[in-house]
């Protein structure tokens, strides 16, 4: 699905990933849903909001026996109005079914995203080598964003080297190592987003905090995030 940059005209802040259904009117939010949320109708979002639809690794079945049916439901949901990305989907070593089941589902989801030419929002916990391998094999032609990044600088460097985008939730903005590294290499922010995820903070709060720790003007940061939104979600620039 192609979007128009006219949608960004009155937007101040962009929330790359949230589970909150009610958001501020001056913010554009990408609300994370599962296929079942869209079986009957698209939830009312209001304002400048869009959706991503995925299969979270925590809620996958214990086996991949019904993977074909599950991916069929996901395919139908991804065609609904307002859906602009797949996700969240991914791998989690601490929670969810056996890793082979998780990898089977993520492989199928990445293939589906490639067919539909849609970006993917990724959940990843302690599975970065496996994620990088799957990206190389199945996701060379579209964008992947690791949401809620809160790991060390070395892994952040590896993700960026392999072409991932990353999105920072509030916890990352409290880490001296991440914030100091970004101040030294601000070009990282050209492949970054900001998000509320499931926190109780507003996206305005997160932008204010990010501007302080990255030593940037809020307006400059907001414009950069708009540009990244256009690039990551492949928005048509018709301004």
Buried (B, 14 or more C-beta within 10 A) or exposed (E): BEBEBEEBEEBBBBBBBBEBBEBBEEBBBBBBBBBEBBEEEBBEBEBBBBBBBBBBBBEBEEEBEEBEEBBEBBBEBBEBEBBBBBBBBBBBEEEBBEBEBBBBBBBBBBBBBBEBEBBBBBBBBEBBEBBBEBBEEBBEEBBBBBBBBBBEBEBBEBBBEBBBBBBBBBEBBEBEEBBEBBEEEEEBBEBBBBBBBEBEBBBBBBBBBBBEBBEBEBEEBBEBBBBBBBBBBBBEEEE
